[in-house]
Amino acid sequence: MTSSDMEQAESELQDLREEVAETTKEIIKLVARRAELAKRIGEVKSKGSLPIDNEKVEDALLEDVLRECKRLGLDQQLGAKILATLVKDSKKTQRAQVGGKVQPLITPMVMMAKATEIEKSGKKLIRLDVGEPDFRPPKAVLDAVSNALYSYKTYYTVGRGIPELLSALKTYLAVRYNYREAAENQLIVTPGGRFAVYSALATVASEGDSVVVIEPNWPAYKEGLDYIGARAITIRTTMEEGWEPSPERVKAAIRPNTKAIILSYPANPTGKIMERGSFREIVEIADDHGLTVISDEIYNDYAYKGCPTILEKLPKRYILTSSFSKAWSMTGFRVGYSLAPAETSARMLKALGLMITCVPEFIQRGAVKALESVDEVSHNSRVMEERIDATTAELEKIGALELVKPEGAIYAFPQAKDPNFDSAAFAMELLEKKGVTISPGTGFGDYPRCFRLSLGQPQETLSAGVRKIGELLS
Ligand code: PMP
């Protein structure tokens, strides 16, 4: 290369850099204009007491952006990511604008914190808010944890989990689900199902991506996606449709930036078990579109009709998450697990290693014994079925309510017949006047007429709670 070639290249580069700087300034000016518009939208919403989030509007905008990216030959993922940043900023501006007028969502975790605060003052409450069974953990688990502590199993372990637990999980999956293919590099022992779900979301989706979720559902799916900067595309099911999502709607919800779909049956809060045929169809649709199916099967042992599992026919991309919390009533132990293809599992493991190193070994030793405690699981499941039967019958007697009988899980999710029912206000009134805690339906999606009762209490307590609900509604 001659020195004049170099000079020419330098000058060309200089011109291009100037153009880049100009273009960047143009972009920033446009962003400032957009922020100004967001502020005005915030003012209008504040005046009209309108909600900040509007999934339909966001969805339409995303479609526009993706179409424009395609037309311009720009990477759609980049377009979606830029849009996500802009939308996040707009919402921040609008929230500041609307200020104190936004009612924070009362999720089960918020309700739990409130109730615990009241209980500290000595007041006795009927707690139907927390999704946690009242059963004792198996004695064998307590012995194993205690022995492990006194044998000083109190040091770090490898992140994935101790070999004894990984091996016990493999045997468990083979016996319980007839699934014999699980390899140790596909399994991870996690601190509860919650972490398994969060690391699954963080592994499959990044900022600007979207994930299909079926509502009503456990709030942590949407909250987790929000935290990551990804968007939930919601398929709203209704009580009138028996909470059944149609595969066609799932297919229609998929966008070019969609990375995954979350399924969880039996479902929290409805107790719905999806028809096996629909489940398979949805998994196939996901497979055809290259999506990961995240199947949260935490309530699988509380199923009162055949419940489909992802293990029956694994798609190419999948993450199964589960937990010891519900079936063995071990919520406070914080132990769960995930199963995914080795490469996905390695990425999830990275998150676990970075955040918590490992699940404590003495807890893992307890989990090994839990997997052998099948009688306790059957007992818990049987008792829960009786509670579902009894509580459904009692709720059906309340004229102001209607419900679809739960087919599994540990909840009831009745709906008020009054079209203007405000479950958040009702939950607060019920707490103040009757000392009963429930979780408003708005914590699980757009369900102001519904509320969730957790059946993790003895039947007498449940009946007393339902009676008080009936009194307040009469
Ligand atoms: N998935 C669902 C559907 C749940 O309802 C819960 C707990 N409420 C979890 C996962 C997480 O439970 P844990 O972290 O205790 O295993």
Residues whose N, C-alpha, C, O or C-beta is under 5 A from the ligand:
A	BS01	PMP	G131 P191 G192 G193 R194 F195 W218 S264 N268 D296 I298 S323 S325 T331 G336
